[in-house]
């Protein structure tokens, strides 16, 4: 089975962040704090992209 996605971890994290923030705009989850989770994911994606990983 071949992976069709990107091998760049920064782009993968960015894609996950975009999908998660888009889904959370429609689904309201009040039991967990999604702000810090999305912020951490955005920071990880940004650092990975800057480092070229």
Backbone as CSV, one residue per row, in Angstrom:
resi,resn,N_x,N_y,N_z,CA_x,CA_y,CA_z,C_x,C_y,C_z
1,UNK,0.836,-1.171,0.000,0.000,0.000,0.000,0.887,1.241,0.000
2,UNK,0.695,2.113,-0.965,1.514,3.311,-1.093,0.821,4.516,-0.482
3,UNK,1.612,5.359,0.176,1.111,6.602,0.762,1.082,7.658,-0.326
4,UNK,-0.072,8.302,-0.522,-0.195,9.298,-1.584,0.036,10.707,-1.053
5,UNK,0.032,10.877,0.250,0.165,12.199,0.846,1.596,12.701,0.832
6,UNK,1.797,13.809,1.499,3.105,14.439,1.547,4.004,13.770,2.581
7,UNK,5.297,13.812,2.331,6.263,13.294,3.297,6.808,14.427,4.161
8,UNK,6.376,15.653,3.882,6.797,16.809,4.651,5.911,16.917,5.891
9,UNK,6.515,16.790,7.077,5.744,16.771,8.324,5.071,18.115,8.577
10,UNK,5.703,19.209,8.156,5.106,20.524,8.334,3.823,20.674,7.536
11,UNK,3.845,20.225,6.302,2.644,20.304,5.472,1.560,19.374,6.001
12,UNK,1.945,18.233,6.529,0.980,17.302,7.103,0.308,17.918,8.335
13,UNK,1.110,18.533,9.213,0.542,19.185,10.392,-0.341,20.358,10.002
14,UNK,0.068,21.101,8.968,-0.745,22.213,8.495,-2.085,21.723,7.953
15,UNK,-2.057,20.629,7.222,-3.296,20.062,6.692,-4.212,19.609,7.824
16,UNK,-3.653,18.976,8.839,-4.453,18.534,9.983,-5.050,19.740,10.707
17,UNK,-4.251,20.810,10.874,-4.738,22.007,11.530,-5.878,22.651,10.746
18,UNK,-5.732,22.737,9.437,-6.780,23.331,8.610,-8.072,22.524,8.669
19,UNK,-7.951,21.215,8.596,-9.138,20.358,8.665,-9.793,20.462,10.039
20,UNK,-8.986,20.423,11.099,-9.531,20.479,12.456,-10.210,21.815,12.724
21,UNK,-9.591,22.912,12.305,-10.218,24.212,12.554,-11.475,24.385,11.715
22,UNK,-11.504,23.823,10.534,-12.707,23.879,9.717,-13.841,23.063,10.296
23,UNK,-13.539,21.876,10.788,-14.565,21.028,11.383,-15.087,21.647,12.672
24,UNK,-14.197,22.225,13.469,-14.619,22.806,14.742,-15.459,24.063,14.560
25,UNK,-15.413,24.669,13.389,-16.275,25.813,13.125,-17.735,25.372,13.007
26,UNK,-17.953,24.144,12.605,-19.310,23.626,12.450,-19.776,22.812,13.643
27,UNK,-18.861,22.125,14.314,-19.196,21.272,15.450,-18.713,21.962,16.719
28,UNK,-19.633,22.260,17.606,-19.272,22.946,18.843,-19.087,21.915,19.951
29,UNK,-17.845,21.791,20.406,-17.526,20.859,21.481,-17.198,21.702,22.713
30,UNK,-18.045,21.644,23.706,-17.855,22.482,24.884,-17.099,21.765,26.002
31,UNK,-16.920,20.474,25.879,-16.304,19.738,26.977,-14.776,19.836,26.974
32,UNK,-14.169,20.165,25.837,-12.713,20.295,25.792,-12.336,21.672,25.271
33,UNK,-11.185,22.138,25.682,-10.675,23.421,25.216,-9.903,23.192,23.926
34,UNK,-10.469,23.589,22.807,-9.838,23.337,21.511,-8.838,24.420,21.135
35,UNK,-8.924,25.594,21.749,-8.008,26.688,21.425,-6.546,26.338,21.633
36,UNK,-6.164,25.875,22.819,-4.758,25.523,23.047,-4.283,24.353,22.174
37,UNK,-5.181,23.442,21.868,-4.803,22.302,21.019,-4.494,22.795,19.609
38,UNK,-5.367,23.631,19.061,-5.138,24.158,17.716,-3.929,25.089,17.682
39,UNK,-3.720,25.854,18.749,-2.556,26.741,18.798,-1.261,25.937,18.816
40,UNK,-1.222,24.877,19.596,-0.029,24.025,19.632,0.237,23.351,18.299
41,UNK,-0.823,22.919,17.658,-0.682,22.297,16.340,-0.187,23.303,15.313
42,UNK,-0.682,24.541,15.384,-0.243,25.586,14.462,1.221,25.926,14.686
43,UNK,1.661,25.997,15.938,3.068,26.284,16.241,3.958,25.157,15.737
44,UNK,3.546,23.920,15.956,4.339,22.780,15.485,4.449,22.772,13.964
45,UNK,3.359,23.091,13.284,3.373,23.131,11.825,4.288,24.262,11.334
46,UNK,4.185,25.418,11.959,5.008,26.554,11.554,6.492,26.302,11.748
47,UNK,6.851,25.745,12.886,8.264,25.442,13.151,8.786,24.386,12.190
48,UNK,7.976,23.363,11.935,8.394,22.314,11.004,8.594,22.862,9.593
49,UNK,7.707,23.761,9.171,7.856,24.364,7.854,9.087,25.254,7.783
50,UNK,9.358,26.009,8.854,10.543,26.859,8.866,11.838,26.047,8.835
51,UNK,11.818,24.903,9.503,13.000,24.047,9.530,13.136,23.205,8.267
52,UNK,12.099,23.209,7.447,12.149,22.458,6.198,11.962,20.977,6.350
53,UNK,11.221,20.566,7.354,11.012,19.130,7.580,9.755,18.691,6.942
